[in-house]
Amino acid sequence: MNVQGKYCVIRAQVPPNFRISLEGEDSSNITETELKINATESAAGAKSQRVAVSLRLGVCVPRACAAHALLPARFNHSLEFCRLPADKPYAAIDYVALFILLLLGLLTVVSTTYELHHMYILKKEPERWHEWLCTFSLHRNTRLLTVAPGGLPCLHGIRALSVLWIIMLHSSLQLRHHSVNEKDISENVSSEQRYLGVAAGHLAVDSFFVLSGLLLVYTSAGKTESLSLRNLPRFYLIRYVRLFPLLAAAVLLRAAEPRVTDGPTAVDRAQEPVRCRKYWWSALLHVQNIVNPREMCLGHSWYLSVDMQLYVVSALLLCAAGRRVWPALGAAALASTAAALAFCFYYNFHDTTSDLPRNWSLESTTVYWTWYYYNPIVRSPPFFIGMLLGYSLYILKTEKLHLPKWSIWLCYSGALMLSLLVMLADHPGMRAFFHEHQAARNAKLALYRSCWALALGWLIFACTQGYGGPVNWFLSLGLWRYVARVSYAMYLFSNILQEEPDATGGVNYYDMHTLLWRFSGDAAAAVVLSTALIVLVEAPLHTLLAPLLKPRTTQKS
């Protein structure tokens, strides 16, 4: 007879009075693979321990059999999913993704061959239409990866370190997803200081908001007088076109991901491709944090949606301010902070889903993410603080602000204290305090992002004004320039890369050594993939879309 199999995952609850036989003398480091279920109440000759534990079991059984048939009758269980042979039929998006991939490859080969033949064999001057034929050339697009000198060199280091910090945080989360030492993690990792810096990686997103607001004003402050409602659409279009190519590629890759990867736990990641096939338009239009915050395509791309929304509001603010930039930006920074305070005190958010009171339902645990974490109201203070800093740096571009030494040391001390307090807010001891005092928790959620922005703002200001010392030297190293250049692509695609091992592999062991090893591989793979996508996707599409960004009329000198 032809017997077909299936792979199922079951969540089994071991009864509190059930005995689990533990092999070996030390039972503190026991793992799921070492657990021997003893169906009898006695454990003669073995070391027994009374435990209450939940097991996530993977079983392979014939297709006609029930997956829970292997469990003792006393176990409470729930079936998470089952995998069958050839259970992933092709969808239309799979053919679209394959066609686009083949088309990009063909255009790249033809364009590169044409340019190399034209330059090194014919040795002719390029024709007028030569640039269009070389749009997808690797030889041409790799030269666009270089970073021009000038500007604010310290920003390269801050941008590079911020994206690496985010990758390390995501590496930690992915490594913990199927870890076998969950007991060690819950008891030790969350309380150790060396892991505290990893857990605070979410602050790097606020660093990006500061940089985004800073560069918006710093690069366009001289044009604020000419900024009007008539040219605002082009102002927005430039921003949208800059973000669109790589974001569209990430959405397409995520939507077709079930055809790219498979494994025993791939079904855990299957929800997001389904959401991308349904809500791809909300990600490309940067409205998913408002329209479908619980079903976002590319969950980590919520930052782009909030950033675009703040970009739209800030451009309107600069347009209305005219020459009164100082009072407009100051009022915006204060108003956004006050709005965040009022918002947090009105809703009484809880800062994590792990310390919620017992009377909160599962539905309430999503409130923190959908109403607070993805909300532009509470994310706006760092952005407007960055705008205020950007205008200050623009005013002082040609001169240096002389400050007494005592004020410099005072600002550095204050910035260091603010940053440490913000990072220590995630310590279990501090979280216990905030859990007991709702008003303190509200103030923390509303203000600690602004405190981080102020600390980072002083660091940038000191480096650009010549008071950075060794800090400015470190942040301005050429090592960071290339990472900063590809940081946007790294932010988009690193999370997709990091989820692949969990979808195709087995279990992990979480400790600092494993985390650093995993992070180094994730960061290196993200740099390589980001470079390839910038050359193959971003650079060619920016060249094709460039005519849309040119002004209709040119001013005569």
N, C-alpha and C positions, 0 to 999 in steps of 0.2 A: 504494500500500500504506500501511497505517497503522503508522507507526513510533513506538513509545513509548520514552521516554528514562529514564535513571536517573542519580542523582548518587552518587558513591562517593568515599570517602577512603582513600588508600593510604599506608602508611608504607614509604618506599623508602630502602634503604641504598645510598649511592653507594660504589662500590669505592674503596679507598685509592689505586690507581694510575690512577684515572679522572680526566680533565681536565675542569674546568669553566671555560668562557670567561667572563671578567668584563669587562663594558663599562665604560668610564670609566677615569680615571687612578687614582682612590682606591678600592681594594678593601676597605678596612677597615670601611667602613660599608655594605657590600653587603647587600641584603635578598633574601628568597626570590623576590620578584616581579621582581628584576633578574637572576636567574640564568638563563643560557642554556646548556642542556645540549648539549654537542658530542659527538656519537657517534663522532667520529674521534679518533685519538690525536694528530694534529697540529692546531695552532690558528694557522694562518697569518694574520698581520696582526692578531692579537688578543693581549691580555695574558692569560697562562695562569698558573694557580696549582694546585699539587697539594694537594688537600684530601680529608678524610674526613668526610662529613657525612650526617646523616639528614634527609630531607625528608618533610614531611607534605603530600601533594598531593591536591587536590580535582579530580576529573575528571567531565565529563558525557559519557556515551556512550550509544548505543542499548541498549535493555534486553537484547537478545540477545547483546551483546558482553561479553567479559571486560574488567574495568576496567583490568587491568595490561597490556593489549595496546599501550597507548601508550608504555610504558617500554622502554628498551633491554634486551636479553636478559640483560645482565650484572648488572642491578640485582637485589639481593635485596629482596623486598617482602612485605608482609603486608596483607591487606585488613581495614581497621578496621570499616567499615560501608557500606551502600548504602541510599539512599532512593529509593522508588518513588512514583509518583503515587497519592494516596488510600491511603497505607499506614498510616493511623492510624484504625482503626475506633473507634466510640464504645463506651465501657464503662459499666457501671452507675453508677460513681462520677461520671461526667460528668453524668448525668441528676440524680443526687442533689444535686450541687453547683449545677446550674442551678436546681433547684426551691428549694433553700434561699436562693439569691441572690434569686430572684423573690419569695419569701415575705417576706424581710427588707425588700425594697424596698416591697412592698405595705403591710406593717405600719407602716413608717416614714411613708409618705405619709398613711395613714389616721390614725395617732396624732398626727402633727404638725398635720394639718388640724383634728382635733377639739380639741386644746388651744388653738390659735390662735383658733378660732371661739368657744370657751368663754370665753377671757380677754378678747378685744378686741371681740367683737361682742355676745355675750350679757351679758358683764360680770357674771357670777353667781359666787357663792361655790362653790368646788369641792365636789362630792359625795363621799361615802365611797369610791365606786368610781372616782372621778376619777383617782386615782393609777395604777390598773391600766390605764386606757384611755390614759394618757399615758406608758406605759412605753417605747415606741419613739419618742417625740416628739423631734425634733431640738432644739426650743426648750428642753426640759427637760434633755436629756442633755449639751448643750454647756455648761450651767452647772456640770456635774460636773467639767469640765476644770480649773477653778480650783484653785489650791493654797493651802490655808489657811496663814496665817503662823504662826510659832512653830516648835517642835521644834529641830532642829540645822541651821541654814541652810547651813553649809559642806558638808553632805552633798549638797545639790542640785547644787553645782558639781562635786563628785567623781563623782556618778552621771552627770551630763551629759557630762563630759569622758571618762569611761570608755567610755560607749556610742559616742561619736564616735571615740574611739581604735580601738575594735573595727571600726567601719565603715571607717575609713581602712585598717586592715590588710586587711580583706576586699576593699576597692577595689584595693589593691595586688596581691593574689593574683589577682583576676579580670582585672586589666589585663595581668598577666604570662602569663595562660593561653594567649592566642593572639598573643603579641607577635612582631614581626618582627625585633627587635633582641636576640635571646636571647644573642648573643655579648657585647654590651655589658653586659647584665644580669649575666651570670656573671662578667665580669671587673671591672666597675666598681661596679655598684649594690650588690652584697653587701658591698663593702669601704668604701663612703663613709659618713661619719658621719651625714650628713643622712638617709640611709635607715635608719639603725640604730634610730632612734626609731619608725619605722613597723613594722619587723620585731618590735619588742618589744611590739606591741599585745596579744599574748596575755596579758600581765600584767594587763590591764584585767579579765580574767575573775576573777583572784584578788582584785582590788579589790572586785568584786561579792560574792565570798564573805565578805570582811571586813564589808561593809555589811550583808549578810544576817544574819550572826551578831550584829553589833552591834545592829541594830534588833529582832531577836528578843528579846534580853534587855532592852534599854532600854525597850521598850514593854510588856513583860510581867513585869518584875522585881518589881513590887508585887503580882503575883498568884501568885508562885511558892509561897507558903505554901498557897494554896487549890488549886494544881494537883495533881491526883491521877489515878490510873489510870482513874477513873470518867469524868472529863471530858476525857481525852486525845483520844478520837475526835472530839469537837467542835472541839478545838484543831487537829487535823489537817484536819478538814473545811473550816474557815475558810481555811486556806492553800491547799487544793486548789481550792476554788471560786474563789479570787482568781486563780489561774493558768489555770483551765480554759478560759474562753470564747475568749481570744485564741489559746491553744495549739491548741484544736480547730479554729479558723478557719484557722490556718496549716497544720495537717495536711490539712484538706480542700482548701485551695488548692494545696498541693504535690501531692496525689494526682491532682487534675484539671488539673495544669499543662500536660501535653501538648496539651490542647485550647485553652490560652490562648496559648501561644507556639510558634513553629516557625521553623526556619531551617536553614542548611547544617550547623551544628554542634549542633543541638538534641539529637541523639542522645547527646551527651556528658553531658547533664543528665537523660536519660531513666531512668537507673538509680534515682535517688532517688524519683521518683513510683511506680515499681514497688515499691520497698521500703515506701513509705507505704501502698500498697494491701494489702500483706501484713502489715506490723508496725505499723499505726496504733495498735493497742491498747497496745503497749509504750511508745509516746511519751506517750499520755494517762495511763498508769499510772506513768510516771516510772521505768521499769525497763529501758529499752532499752540503757543502758550495761553492763548485766549479762547480759540475756537475748540480745540480738542486737547486740553492739557493732560488728560488721563490716557490718551491714546496717541501720543506723539510719535511721529516717525523720526528716527535718530534722536533718542531721548536727550543725548548730551548737546544737541544743537539748539536747545532752548535758549542758550546764550545768544545765538545769532538773532533769534526773533526779538528778544528783549533789546539787544543792541541796536537793531534797526528801528524799533519803535522809539527808543530814546534819541536816535539820530534824527528821526523825523521831527520830534518835539524840539530838539535843540536848534535845528535849522530854522524853525519858525521863531524861536526865541531870538536868535541872532538877527533874523530879518526884521523883527519888531523893535529890537534894541537900537539899531542904527549905530550912532556914535556913543550911545550910553551903554557901553558893554559892561563896564565895571558894576554899576548898580544892578543891571539885569542878571548877570551871572551870580552875584552875591545873593540877590533875592531868590534866585532859582535854587541855589545850594541850601539856603535856610528853609525855604518852603518845602523842598523835597525831604529834608530831615524831619521837619514837623509833620509832614504827611505820613512818613514811615512810623513815627511815634504814635500818632493817632490811630493808624491802621492796626498796629500790633496791640495796642491797649484795647482796641474795640473788639478784636477777635480772640485775644488771649491764646496765642499759638503755643504749641509745645515744640521745643527745638529739635527733638528727635522722635522717631516712632518707637524707640526701644524703652523710653521711660514714660510712656503714657499711663495715666491712671486706669484702673480696671474698668471703670464705667465708660471708657471710650470704646466704640465699636471699630471693626475693621474699616468701615467706611470713613470714620473720623481720622484714621491714620493718614489718609491721602490729603487731608486738608492742608497740612504743613507744606506739602510739595506743590499742589495745584494753586493754593491761594497765597502762599508766602514765597516759597523758593523760586518760583517762576514768575513772580509778580514784578512788573516794572516799577511799581510804586516804591517798594522797599529796595530795589536795585538801583534806583536813580541817584541817591546821594553820592556814591563814588564817581558816577559819570559826571555830575555837575561840579564836583570838587576837581576832577580832572580838567574840565573846561576852564574853571577859574585859574588853575595852575598853568594851563596852556596859554591863556591870555597874558598872565604875568611873565612867562618866559618870552613871549613875543615882544612885549614892551621892553624887556631887558636884553634883547637879542644883541644889540650893539654896544651895550655897556654893562659893567659889573656892579652889583650892589655890595657895598662895603659894610660888613657887619662886625661888631666887636666879638672877640673870642669867647667871652662869657655867654653871649647870646647863642653862638654856634653850638657850644657844648650843652647849653640848656635845651636847645631844640633837638639835638641828637639824643640826649637823655630822655626827653619826653617821647620822642618817636620810638625809642627802644622799649620804653615802658608800655606804651600803647600797643605795640606789636606783640609783646610778650603776654600782656593781659588778654588780648584777643585770642591768641593761640591757646592760652591756658584755660580759656572758657570752655573748651571741649574736654578738659580733664574730668574724670569721673567724680572727684571730690567737688569741683565747681558745679558740675551738672546736678549733683545731689542738692546743692544749695539752691540752684535755680528751680529745681523740681519742687522745693518746699515753698518758694516765694515767687508767686506768679508775677507780681509787679517787677521784680528784678529780672525775671525772664523776658518780660515784654521790653524792658529797657535794653536788655542785651541784644535781642533780635533786631531792634530798631536802630541801635547806635553802633554795634561793634563793626559793622562794615564801613561806616563813616570813619571810625577810629583807624581802621586799617588803611583807608584811603589817605587820611591825614599823615600817617606815619610814612607811607610810601611817597606821598607828595613832597614831604620835606627831603627825603633822600634824593629824589629827582632834582629838586630845586638846588640842593647843596652841590650835587655833582655838576650841574650845568653852570653854576656860579663860581666854581673853583674851590669849593669847600669839601669836596668828596674825599680827597686824599687817596688812600689805598682802595677804598670802596669804589671810587670812580674808575681807578685803574683796572680793577677786577671786572667791573661791569662793562668796560669799554674794550675788553680784549677782543681781538679778531676772531677768537674761537666762537663767540656767540653770534657773530654777524650772519653766518649761514643758517644756523638753527633758527634765528629770528626771521630770516627770509622765508623759511618753509614752515613757520609755526602755525599758520592758519590751516595748512593741509595736514599737519601733524595732529592738530586738535580734532579735525574732522574724522580722520581715518585711523588714528591710533586705537580708539575704542573698538572699532570693528576688528582690527588685528588682534587685540587682546582677548576678545571673546572667542576666537577660533579654537585655542587649546581647550577651553572648557566645553565647547560643543563637540569636539572630536575625541577628547581624551578621557581620563578617568578622574582619580582623586588627587588632591594636593596636600602638601604639608606646609603649614604656615610658620615661618620664623623670619628673622631679619636677614639671615644669609640667603634664604630662598627668595625673599622679596627683592633684595638687591640684584640677584642673578636674573630674576624674571624681569625686573625693571630695565636692566641694561639691554636685554634682548628686545623688549618692547620698544624702547627708545631708538635703538639702532634700526629695527625694522620699520619704524614710523618715518625715520629720516629717508631711508631708501625709497619706500613707497611714495612719500610726499614728493620727493625729487622727480620720480617717474611721472606722477600725475600732473605736476606743474608743467613739465616739458611736453607731455602728450595731450593734455586737456586744457589747462588754464591758459598757457601762453598762446596757443593757436586760436582759441575762442576769443581771447581779448583782442587779438589782431583783427579777427573778423567783425567783432562788434565795435571796434574803434570808430568807424564812421558815424555811428549813432551818437557818439559823445562829442563830436565836433560842433562848435557853435555855428549857427546859421549865418551869422554876419560877423565879420572881423573888423576890429577898430583900426583905423589908419593912424599911424604914428605922426 
